Amino acid sequence: MAIREPGGTLPLLTRPISQFGNPRVVITDKLRSYFKPIQDLAPGVDHRAEKGLNNLIEGSYRPTRRREKIMGRFKSPRQAQRFLAAHDQIRTIFRRRHYRFPTISYRNARVDAFDLWDVYAAEMTA
């Protein structure tokens, strides 16, 4: 969408709009020069300008990237990978998807997780 006509419209957007009609949503990156042409071509369209919103691959590993950013003080990628592999297993024990459970079930799952962790810790020290 970076190529613009002299009139200020986006040629890559004019043809699909003329062929298929106005879209409900247009997703672009945060380049400010997209706002005015999209507003002129398709008034009332929901224009979402967020980095990576239209890139499904970029959004799919966002939790992993967040963890790597938090734990980014490793000396090598191998060390980070070893830690993340172990941390992921521990996280699956303790971090249940609480939105899928009623409150009482979530609390019981947390108690079970801590009991399981106590068993693992006892095995490691023995």
C-alpha positions as CSV (number, residue, x, y, z in Angstrom):
1,M,0.0,0.0,0.0
2,A,3.0,2.3,0.0
3,I,2.5,3.4,-3.7
4,R,0.2,6.4,-3.9
5,E,-1.5,8.1,-6.8
6,P,-1.0,11.9,-7.3
7,G,-4.6,12.5,-6.1
8,G,-3.8,11.0,-2.7
9,T,-5.6,7.7,-3.0
10,L,-4.2,4.3,-2.6
11,P,-4.3,2.4,-5.9
12,L,-4.0,-1.0,-4.2
13,L,-7.2,-0.2,-2.4
14,T,-9.3,1.6,-5.1
15,R,-9.6,-1.5,-7.3
16,P,-10.8,-3.9,-4.7
17,I,-13.3,-1.3,-3.4
18,S,-14.7,-0.8,-6.9
19,Q,-14.8,-4.5,-7.5
20,F,-16.1,-5.8,-4.1
21,G,-17.6,-2.7,-2.4
22,N,-16.6,-1.1,0.9
23,P,-14.9,-3.4,3.4
24,R,-16.0,-3.6,7.1
25,V,-12.4,-3.4,8.4
26,V,-9.1,-2.2,6.9
27,I,-5.9,-3.3,8.7
28,T,-2.7,-1.5,8.0
29,D,0.5,-0.8,9.8
30,K,0.9,2.5,11.7
31,L,2.1,4.6,8.7
32,R,0.2,7.9,9.1
33,S,-0.1,8.4,5.3
34,Y,-2.7,5.6,5.1
35,F,-5.3,7.3,7.3
36,K,-6.5,10.1,5.0
37,P,-6.8,8.0,1.8
38,I,-8.7,5.2,3.6
39,Q,-11.0,7.7,5.1
40,D,-11.6,9.3,1.7
41,L,-12.1,6.0,-0.2
42,A,-14.2,4.2,2.4
43,P,-15.8,6.5,4.9
44,G,-17.1,4.8,8.0
45,V,-14.8,1.8,7.6
46,D,-13.2,0.5,10.8
47,H,-9.5,1.3,10.2
48,R,-7.2,-0.7,12.5
49,A,-3.6,0.5,12.5
50,E,-1.7,-1.9,14.8
51,K,1.7,-3.5,14.3
52,G,1.3,-7.2,13.5
53,L,-2.5,-7.3,13.7
54,N,-2.9,-8.6,10.1
55,N,0.1,-11.0,10.5
56,L,-1.3,-14.2,12.1
57,I,2.2,-15.8,12.3
58,E,3.5,-12.7,14.2
59,G,0.7,-12.9,16.7
60,S,0.8,-16.7,17.2
61,Y,4.0,-16.8,19.2
62,R,3.5,-13.6,21.1
63,P,3.5,-15.3,24.5
64,T,6.8,-17.0,23.8
65,R,8.3,-13.7,22.7
66,R,7.1,-12.0,25.8
67,R,8.7,-14.7,28.0
68,E,12.0,-14.4,26.0
69,K,12.0,-10.7,26.5
70,I,11.5,-11.0,30.2
71,M,14.2,-13.6,30.5
72,G,16.5,-12.0,27.9
73,R,19.6,-11.9,30.1
74,F,20.9,-15.3,29.0
75,K,24.5,-15.8,27.7
76,S,23.5,-17.9,24.8
77,P,20.4,-19.0,22.8
78,R,21.0,-22.6,24.0
79,Q,20.8,-21.5,27.7
80,A,17.6,-19.6,27.0
81,Q,16.1,-22.6,25.2
82,R,16.9,-24.9,28.1
83,F,15.4,-22.6,30.6
84,L,12.3,-22.0,28.6
85,A,11.7,-25.7,28.0
86,A,11.8,-26.4,31.7
87,H,9.8,-23.3,32.6
88,D,7.1,-24.2,30.1
89,Q,6.5,-27.5,31.8
90,I,6.3,-25.9,35.2
91,R,4.0,-23.1,33.9
92,T,1.5,-25.7,32.5
93,I,1.2,-27.1,35.9
94,F,0.5,-23.9,37.7
95,R,-1.0,-21.6,35.1
96,R,-4.4,-23.1,34.3
97,R,-6.7,-21.3,31.9
98,H,-8.8,-19.8,34.6
99,Y,-11.4,-18.4,32.2
100,R,-12.4,-21.9,31.2
101,F,-13.2,-23.0,34.8
102,P,-15.6,-21.9,37.4
103,T,-14.0,-20.4,40.4
104,I,-14.2,-23.4,42.7
105,S,-12.8,-25.7,40.0
106,Y,-9.9,-23.3,39.4
107,R,-9.1,-23.2,43.1
108,N,-9.2,-27.0,43.3
109,A,-6.9,-27.2,40.3
110,R,-4.4,-24.8,41.9
111,V,-4.4,-26.9,45.1
112,D,-3.8,-30.0,43.0
113,A,-1.0,-28.2,41.2
114,F,0.7,-27.3,44.5
115,D,0.3,-30.9,45.7
116,L,1.9,-32.2,42.5
117,W,4.7,-29.7,42.9
118,D,5.4,-30.9,46.4
119,V,5.6,-34.5,45.1
120,Y,8.1,-33.4,42.4
121,A,10.2,-31.4,44.8
122,A,10.3,-34.3,47.2
123,E,11.5,-36.6,44.4
124,M,14.2,-34.2,43.4
125,T,15.6,-33.8,46.9
126,A,15.5,-37.6,47.6
